[in-house]
Amino acid sequence: MYVSVPEPGPDPGPVTLDRRDGPHGEVVLRRRGAELEIIANGCFLMDTSDGRSERLLIDAALAALPDARREGHPSVLVGGLGVGFSLAHAAADPRWGRIVIVEREEAVIDWHRTGPLARISGAALADPRTEILHADLVAYVRTATDSYDALCLDIDNGPDWTVTEDNTSLYTPSGLAACRERLNPGGVLAIWSAQPSAAFGEALRNAGFGGVTAEEIPVARGVPDVVHLAVRTA
């Protein structure tokens, strides 16, 4: 007996779940099949399909800390909430102490607190170590007085491909100097990028960082994602 199987229909494409206009333009949360994705000003930022590079961002920063600091519940600032992989991974590791998230888009925070992205970040947001700051990261690193053992930044597609023009200053000498000031001596700066950048590695060295390296994450499209790492020397 043969059962007739209907031909698959056309891909309906992404479904918009929420769309907000904010001070930095439009942000959109979409569902594509089983995955969720964030679009900013028409530019794809990230989705829930993988998360390896976001997790490496957290793990590589922790691994680069001195042993004594790593075992002493180091503090971490995560720049950009995104789809929540970095936050969830940090909160799942009991070695981290204080976990601070800086996110400038109120919509993104809402999608995690009460929206569809809560399935990824719900447990992490309930963790007493976690604190969310609704603030612009670029302004925060220049004006804050708190310091951290690690800064894990993922607010752009890399230093050469920023989401908004305002973010460009983060990767300038003065922006990197501000990041350095937010780190405790021996602290680690980790920055995610959609592609390698030898020039950015040199910029980190010129800004007074040591231990500058880049860890690559193979991806399906061919060009690897990269986590740039740098250490604030004493």
N, C-alpha and C positions, 0 to 999 in steps of 0.2 A: 504494500500500500504506500503510495506516495502522498506526501502532504505538500500542498502548494504554499510556498513561502513568498510573500509579497516582496517586490523590489523595494530596496530602501529608498525613502523619500529624500528630497533635497535637504542639505544641511540648513537648519533654520537660522544659523548664525548666532551671534551673541545677543543676549537679552539684557537690557539695561535695568538694573535693580534700583539705582539711585543716581541722581545727577545733582551736583551742587555748584553754585557760583560762589567763589570766595575771593579774598584779597589777592590771590596769586593766579586767578583764572578758574577754569572749570575742572572739576574732578568727577570721575564717573566710576561707579562700581558695576561691573557686568558679570553675568554668568555665561560661560561658554561650555556647553555640555555639563560635565561634573565639576568644572573648575571655575574659580572666581578670578577676576582680573581688575586691576586699577589702571585707569587711563587719566592722564593729566594734560589738559590743553591739546587733546588729540594725540598725545604721545603715549604709547604703551610703556608702562613702568614695570609691572611684575604681575605674576599670577601664582596660583596655588599648585601648579603642576609638578614642581620639583622641590626647591628649597635647599639643595645641597650647598650652593654658594653662600646663602644666608647663614646656614649652620657653620660652615667653615669660617666665616667672618668672626663668629664668636669663639670657636675652638682655637683658631690660630692666634687670636689675641691672648687667650688664656695660656696657651703653650709658650708664648714668647715672654711671659712674665718670669722673673727670677723665682726659683723654687720656694723661697721663704714667703714671697708675696703671694704666690699661687695658693699656698696652704693656709693663708691668713684671711680667707674670705674677701678677696679684692672687690672693689667697687667697679661698676661698668656703666658707662653712658652709651646708650644705643641711639644713634641719630637716624630717625625715620622709622615709623611703625610699620609701614608697608602692609603686607598681608599677614604679618605676625610671626614668621618663621624664626627670626633672630631673637625676638623676645621670648617666645616659647622655648627655644633651645637653651637660652641663658637660664631661664627659671627652672628648667628641668635638671640643671647641674647644681648640686648643693654646694659646690666649691665657691660659687659666686656669692658675694655679700649683697650690698645695695645695688639695685638694678634701676636705672633711671632712663626713661624713654622720652625723647624730645620729638614732638610731632607738631608741625605747623597747621595742618589741615584738620579742622574740627570734624569734618565729615568722616575722615579716616578713623578718628578716635571713636566716633559714634558707631561706625560699622563694626568695630571690635567690641565695644561695650554692650551694645544692644542689637547689633545686626548680624548678618550672615558670617562675618569673619570671627565671631565669638567662638566658633567651633575650633579654631586654631589657637586663639589666645586666651580663652576664658579662664583656664586654670592658672596661667601666668599672671593675669590681671588680678586674680584673687590672692596671689602670693604676697605675704606681708613685706617681702623685700622690694616689691615693684612699686614704682612711682611714675606716673605719666605727667609730663609738663607740656601744656599746650603753648608752644613757643616756636619761633623760627630758630633753627639750629645755628645759622650763620650769625645771627645777632646774639644768641645765647653764649656761644664760645667766646665772643668778644667782651661780654659784659658780666658774665657770671663770676662768682667768687669761689664756688665749690671746685674741688679738684677730684680726679678719679685715677684709678689704676689702669683703666683701659677706656679708650674711645673707639666705638665700633660704628662707623658712619656709612650709611647707605641711603643717601637722599637724591642721588643722580644716577645716570647711566655711566658715570665715570668723570674724571676731571676734565676730559675733552668733550663731554656731551652732557651738559647740565639741563635740568628740567626747566628752570627759569634763569633768566640772565642774572638775577640777584645772587644766585648760588655760586657764580663764577669766582667771587672774591674769596670763597673758602679755600681755593686751591692756589691762591697767590701767596707770596712771601708773608704778607701781614696776616692772612687767614691761617696759614700753617703755624705761624708764630703764636696766634691766639689758641690754636689747638694744643700746642706745646705747653702753654701756660695752664691749661685745664688739666694737665697730667701731673701726677706725682712723679718725682724722680724715679727713673726705671720703668715708668708707665709706658704703655703700648698704644700707638695709633694704628688702627686698622681701617682701611677705606676700600669699599667694594667698587669694582669697575667692570664694565661690559667688555673691555679689551685691554691688553697690556699697554703700558706707557712708560718707555724708558725715560722720557723727558720728565715725567712726574717723579720717578725715583730719584732723579738728579735734583729736582726741586725740594724733595724731602731732605736730602743731604745738605743742600744749601741753607735750609731752614734750621739746621743744627741738630737734626735727628741722626742717630746711629742705628746700626743693625737693620739697614733698609733692605728689604727683600720683597719678592712678589710670589705668591702661591697661585698656581693656575688650576682652574676647574674645567675639565673637558665638558663641552656641551654639544648638542646634536647639530647645531648650525655650523660648527667647524672652528670658529674663533673662540678661544677659551675665555670664560670669565676669570677675573683676577682679584685677589685680595692683596692690596699693598700694605706692607707692615713696616713700622718705624718705631724706634725706641727713644724716649727722652732720656738722654744721659744725664747723670748727676751734675 
